[in-house]
């Protein structure tokens, strides 16, 4: 089949296929959050080129992550077909099949990984390009005609739902901190390098300001948890290696000194918004106290109370079908059919989901599904750690994946967004680049890979 396609397509030479794959790769990264249509086109092109490139399927099949992905694919297909067949209505069956299809899209990280194998500098460029596309998308959504001081005290929801916007800006800020050297290297030495540091600082401020404007407490907690880990890793990484000359130290810490000065100035500006921070962190405190005391019989239906009631409903619903759940995408219908408006009705609508990714997976796929999904994520993390020890995963990228992992572990406690396009693209990009680097060396290595090592190793 592949050879037939090779003969019928004029670009299906080895070089042509590679150019097609790389074009799709960069198109996908640039438009992942800037434009769904071109990003989807890029994803389709890189997947097509992956097939035309005729990968070594037996070798690919021995990859533990690929094996786990195939097992999960089979589970999703069989699970969705079986529960759709047993569904009480045609509408429920359609929901399950559509939801299962959205989960299957997550497996497209495997073709993307092919184009990142052994290419750390390419991965750095892709991550920065994706962050740039996200930034342009946000700037495009700001109402510049009415822009003023009130903007900085208003929750920003013009682009994505607040908690999703907080997730991407928080991850963007962490990524810029971790990959700062990769960004600075794109500027020549001297005054151009200092200009790069200033631009980087302004970009970081943009992400931090976006995180604040999201007013998403779940994203704030996730960011603080991941930032704490990053500070520990960076502290260890900046230990002076033996033989470090004074000149090398000046080269190494000069930009960092400027960043500290600029960072202090930025923090001073952010402190102006302490009123917003205090308001968001202190409201609904009474509900939290009631939950801590176990006084939940007359709990308020505020955001905290609704989430707690949703978790109670999830536990009850999951216990009815603990092994295989109710089917992909069914939680919304189950909530609406519960007949509990006092617990699961938010002002004028039913809760769209359970506001907890782990609870959603249990309700939709049961304990078996949760174990398979956790196994895939653990397989990715384990291969990344092994790759770091083997020298295939540079230290800065290792730190990024580690803090992103911690961020998402915390963030998923407060929301569920797996089947939305923005989250699907996020997973494909991050999981794909990590898996690509974890598979070993490619045809070329950049000089930046000299930093290769464990995420906790010094640079």
Secondary structure, DSSP 8 states (H G I E B T S, - for coil): -HHHHHHH-TT-SHHHHHHHHHHHHHHHHHHTTT-HHHHHHHHHHHHHHHHHTT--HHHHHT-HHHHHHHHHHHHHHHHHHHHHHT-SSHHHHHHHHHHHHHHHHGGGHHHHHHTTTB-HHHHHHHHHHHHHHHHHHHHHHS-GGG-SGGGGGS---SSS-HHHHHHHHHHHHHHHHHTHHHHHTTS-STHHHHHHHHHHHHHHHHHHHHHHHHT-HHHHHHHHHHHHHHHHHHHHHTS--TT--HHHHHHHHHHHHHHHHHHHHHHHHHGGGHHHHHHHHHTTHHHHHHHHHT--TT---SHHHHHHHHHHHHHHHHHHTTTT-S-TT-HHHHHHTS--HHHHEETTEE-SS-S-HHHHHHHHHHHHHHHHHHHHHHHHHHHHHHHHHHT-SBHHHHHHHHHHHHHHHHHTTT---TTSHHHHHHHHHHHHHHHHHHT-B-S---GGGGGBS-TTS--
